[in-house]
């Protein structure tokens, strides 16, 4: 046997051996991993500090579900933290407003919160792009003092429309704005409680509400038109407003089944002031002896009889038309209007 055949035979045997080893490893599988105990991170055993249970953006009003106490390494505790048991009552932060955004799980610092009555509280409580407007009210127009900061109200405008006639003015009441959030009553942005924790109802002369810049202009004009009063809204009204907003296309429903997106959509609808959907009532809706329209010129005169009067031109300073005793035809030439009796001469 020559050398070339021997080399080929040896190469074939080597390839066969390698193939056999690989096939054996494939059928037997990889060795099972050995379970090793993982060392759990040490649980902080230091004092408990107040942390945010969720992300708290600017303007968030602190409630019981927004913060909690959690152990924190003692060497990382700063003087600005709220430490449990350090002569600190958790109720002291309830109702405060977040001035700086706080990430979830991070300690709440004293400088990140502003209390009602402190400087900058109202500006921190306002949402982005919103304004604060103060409305003068009295005990009757403010639901006898039962409107508190955080409530939602509608704004009603009551006015008397004189018109151009000699009849009584038109009495009208109109709901001009809806779903306004109350920020403060007088100069208080929180509820007063007695020693037993019951809410104290007091009368006040002004109410500050959160509105958009355009609505702020409307309220400023409405105060010069007539008398403003408040109508307290029910919490259940938000569901009806959401359905109406979806049906009208004002709110885009998020695609998919993302609970966070749906929750954000509901929050936006519940927080937005509503304008342009006013309802009204006139004096005739209350009493049969009141008007339902603005009095017209000569509509309620004492000398009104069976005579037929030709309507005059609508421009200012026009002469009063002559009284006709029969059917007439009005002929207009530019700004001049002539009444001609049917069958008579021009």
C-alpha positions in Angstrom: 0.0 0.0 0.0 1.4 3.4 -1.1 1.8 6.3 1.3 -1.0 8.4 -0.3 -3.7 5.8 0.5 -2.4 5.5 4.1 -2.8 9.3 4.6 -6.3 9.2 3.3 -7.2 6.3 5.5 -5.8 8.0 8.6 -7.7 11.3 7.8 -11.0 9.3 7.4 -10.5 7.7 10.8 -9.9 11.1 12.4 -13.0 12.6 10.9 -15.0 9.5 12.0 -13.8 9.8 15.5 -14.6 13.5 15.7 -18.1 12.9 14.3 -18.7 10.1 16.9 -17.7 12.4 19.7 -20.0 15.2 18.6 -23.0 12.8 18.1 -22.5 11.4 21.6 -22.5 14.9 23.1 -25.6 15.8 21.1 -27.6 12.7 22.3 -26.5 13.0 25.9 -27.2 16.8 26.1 -25.4 19.4 28.0 -24.8 18.8 31.7 -27.5 20.2 34.0 -26.6 23.5 35.5 -25.7 23.4 39.1 -28.1 25.5 41.3 -26.2 28.0 43.4 -27.6 30.1 46.1 -27.9 33.8 45.3 -27.1 36.3 48.0 -30.1 38.6 48.5 -29.4 42.3 48.8 -29.4 43.4 52.3 -32.6 45.0 53.6 -32.1 48.5 55.0 -32.6 48.4 58.7 -32.2 52.1 59.4 -34.9 54.6 60.3 -38.1 54.8 58.1 -38.4 57.8 55.8 -41.3 59.0 53.7 -41.0 58.0 50.0 -43.3 58.4 47.0 -45.3 55.4 46.2 -45.7 56.6 42.6 -44.4 59.3 40.4 -45.5 62.7 41.7 -45.5 65.4 39.0 -45.6 69.1 39.8 -49.0 70.2 41.1 -49.9 66.8 42.7 -51.9 67.1 45.9 -50.5 64.7 48.5 -53.0 62.1 49.7 -52.8 58.9 51.8 -52.0 56.8 48.7 -49.2 59.0 47.5 -46.6 58.4 50.2 -45.5 55.8 52.7 -42.7 55.1 55.2 -39.9 52.7 54.3 -36.6 51.8 56.0 -33.6 53.7 54.6 -29.9 53.4 55.2 -29.0 55.6 58.1 -25.8 56.9 56.5 -27.9 58.2 53.5 -30.5 60.0 55.5 -30.5 63.8 55.0 -32.0 66.5 57.2 -34.6 67.4 54.5 -36.2 63.9 54.7 -39.4 63.2 56.7 -38.3 60.6 59.3 -41.0 58.6 61.1 -41.2 59.2 64.8 -39.0 62.3 64.7 -41.7 64.5 66.2 -43.4 64.3 62.8 -47.1 63.7 62.1 -47.9 62.2 58.7 -51.1 64.3 58.6 -49.0 67.4 58.3 -48.2 66.7 54.6 -51.7 65.7 53.6 -53.1 68.4 51.3 -49.8 69.8 50.4 -48.8 70.3 46.8 -45.7 69.0 45.0 -43.4 71.8 43.9 -40.7 69.7 42.3 -41.3 66.4 40.5 -40.6 63.3 42.8 -39.8 59.9 41.1 -41.4 56.8 42.5 -39.6 55.2 45.4 -37.5 58.3 46.2 -37.6 60.1 49.5 -39.9 63.1 49.8 -38.0 66.2 50.8 -39.4 69.2 52.8 -38.4 71.6 50.0 -40.4 69.6 47.4 -43.8 70.3 49.2 -45.6 73.6 49.7 -48.4 73.9 52.3 -51.7 75.8 51.9 -51.2 79.4 52.8 -47.5 79.4 52.1 -46.1 81.6 49.4 -46.2 79.9 46.0 -48.9 77.3 47.0 -51.5 78.5 44.5 -48.9 78.6 41.6 -47.8 75.1 42.4 -51.4 73.8 42.5 -52.2 75.1 39.0 -51.9 72.7 36.2 -49.6 73.4 33.2 -51.1 76.2 31.1 -53.9 77.0 33.6 -54.7 80.2 35.4 -56.3 81.2 38.7 -59.3 83.6 38.7 -61.1 84.9 41.7 -64.9 85.2 41.6 -66.9 87.4 44.0 -69.8 85.5 45.7 -72.1 85.6 48.7 -73.7 83.0 51.0 -76.6 82.5 48.6 -74.5 82.3 45.4 -71.8 80.1 46.9 -74.1 77.2 48.0 -74.2 78.5 51.6 -70.5 77.8 52.1 -70.6 74.1 51.2 -68.1 74.6 48.3 -64.6 73.6 49.4 -61.2 73.6 47.7 -60.9 70.6 45.4 -64.7 70.6 44.5 -65.9 71.1 40.9 -68.5 73.8 40.2 -70.4 75.3 37.3 -70.6 79.1 36.9 -74.1 80.7 36.4 -74.6 84.2 35.0 -77.8 86.1 35.9 -78.7 89.3 34.1 -81.5 91.7 33.1 -81.7 92.5 29.3 -83.3 95.9 28.7 -83.8 95.7 25.0 -85.2 98.7 22.9 -88.8 98.8 24.0 -90.9 100.2 26.8 -91.7 96.8 28.3 -90.1 95.2 31.4 -86.5 93.8 31.0 -85.9 90.2 30.2 -84.7 88.2 33.2 -82.3 85.5 32.2 -80.0 83.0 33.9 -77.3 81.1 31.9 -74.8 78.4 32.8 -71.8 79.8 31.0 -68.9 77.5 32.3 -68.8 74.0 33.6 -66.5 71.7 35.6 -64.2 74.4 37.2 -61.9 73.2 40.0 -62.0 75.3 43.1 -58.6 76.2 44.4 -59.4 78.3 47.4 -62.2 80.1 49.2 -61.3 83.6 50.4 -57.6 83.1 51.1 -57.8 79.5 52.3 -56.8 76.6 50.2 -57.7 73.8 52.6 -60.7 72.7 54.7 -61.1 73.8 58.3 -61.8 71.1 60.9 -62.8 71.2 64.5 -61.3 69.3 67.4 -63.3 66.2 66.4 -62.2 66.2 62.8 -65.5 67.4 61.4 -65.4 69.9 58.5 -66.3 73.5 59.5 -68.7 75.2 57.1 -68.0 79.0 56.9 -69.3 81.6 54.5 -66.9 83.5 52.3 -66.9 86.3 49.8 -64.6 85.1 47.1 -63.8 81.8 45.3 -60.7 81.1 43.3 -61.1 78.6 40.4 -58.7 77.0 37.9 -59.4 77.9 34.3 -57.7 78.3 30.9 -56.6 81.7 29.7 -59.6 82.1 27.4 -62.0 81.2 30.2 -60.3 83.7 32.5 -61.2 86.4 30.0 -64.8 85.2 29.8 -65.1 85.3 33.6 -63.7 88.8 33.7 -66.3 90.0 31.2 -69.1 88.1 33.0 -68.5 89.9 36.2 -69.4 93.2 34.5 -72.5 91.8 32.7 -74.5 90.5 35.7 -74.3 88.5 38.9 -72.3 85.2 39.2 -73.2 82.2 41.3 -71.8 78.7 41.8 -73.5 75.4 41.2 -71.8 72.4 42.9 -71.2 69.4 40.6 -71.6 65.8 41.5 -68.6 63.4 41.3 -70.7 61.1 39.1 -70.9 63.8 36.4 -67.4 63.0 35.2 -68.6 59.7 33.7 -71.3 61.4 31.6 -68.8 64.1 30.5 -66.4 61.3 29.3 -69.1 59.6 27.2 -70.2 62.9 25.7 -66.6 63.9 24.9 -65.9 60.5 23.2 -69.1 60.7 21.2 -68.4 64.2 20.0 -64.8 63.3 19.0 -63.2 65.8 21.5 -61.2 63.0 23.1 -59.3 60.4 21.3 -59.6 56.9 22.8 -56.2 55.2 23.0 -55.7 52.1 20.9 -55.1 48.7 22.5 -55.7 47.7 26.1 -53.3 49.9 27.9 -54.8 50.7 31.4 -52.3 53.5 32.0 -53.3 55.3 28.7 -57.0 54.9 29.6 -56.5 56.2 33.1 -54.6 59.2 31.7 -57.5 59.9 29.2 -60.1 59.8 32.0 -57.9 62.1 34.1 -57.7 64.7 31.3 -61.4 64.7 30.7 -62.2 65.0 34.5 -59.8 67.9 34.9 -60.7 70.1 31.8 -63.0 73.1 32.2 -66.0 73.0 29.8 -67.1 76.1 27.8 -69.4 76.7 24.8 -72.2 74.3 26.0 -74.3 76.8 27.9 -77.9 76.3 28.9 -80.3 79.1 30.0 -83.6 79.9 31.5 -85.7 83.1 31.2 -88.3 84.7 33.4 -91.1 83.0 31.4 -89.7 79.6 32.4 -90.4 80.5 36.0 -93.5 82.7 35.9 -96.2 83.3 33.3 -96.1 87.0 34.1 -92.4 87.3 32.9 -91.0 87.7 29.5 -89.4 85.1 27.3 -87.8 87.4 24.8 -86.1 90.8 24.8 -88.7 93.6 24.7 -89.0 95.1 21.2 -89.6 98.7 20.3 -93.2 99.6 21.1 -94.0 96.0 21.9 -95.6 96.7 25.3 -96.8 100.3 24.8 -100.1 101.5 26.5 -101.4 103.1 23.3 -101.0 99.9 21.1 -104.2 99.4 19.1 -105.5 97.7 16.0 -103.5 100.0 13.7 -100.8 98.5 11.6 -97.4 100.2 11.8 -94.8 99.9 9.0 -91.5 98.7 10.2 -88.8 101.4 9.8 -85.2 101.1 8.6 -82.7 99.4 10.9 -80.0 102.0 10.7 -79.5 104.5 13.5 -81.1 107.9 13.2 -83.8 106.8 10.7 -87.1 108.7 11.0 -90.1 107.0 12.5 -92.4 105.6 9.8 -95.9 106.9 9.4 -98.8 104.9 10.8 -101.0 103.3 8.1 -104.6 102.2 8.4 -104.5 99.5 5.8 -102.1 97.0 4.1 -98.9 98.6 2.9 -95.9 97.8 0.8 -92.4 99.0 1.7 -90.3 100.3 -1.1 -86.5 100.7 -0.4 -84.3 103.0 -2.5 -80.8 102.9 -1.0 -81.2 104.0 2.6 -84.7 105.5 2.0 -87.8 103.4 2.8 -91.2 104.5 1.6 -94.5 102.9 2.8 -97.2 102.8 0.2 -100.8 101.7 0.8 -102.1 98.9 -1.3 -104.4 100.5 -3.9 -103.4 104.0 -3.1 -101.0 106.5 -4.7 -97.2 106.4 -4.1 
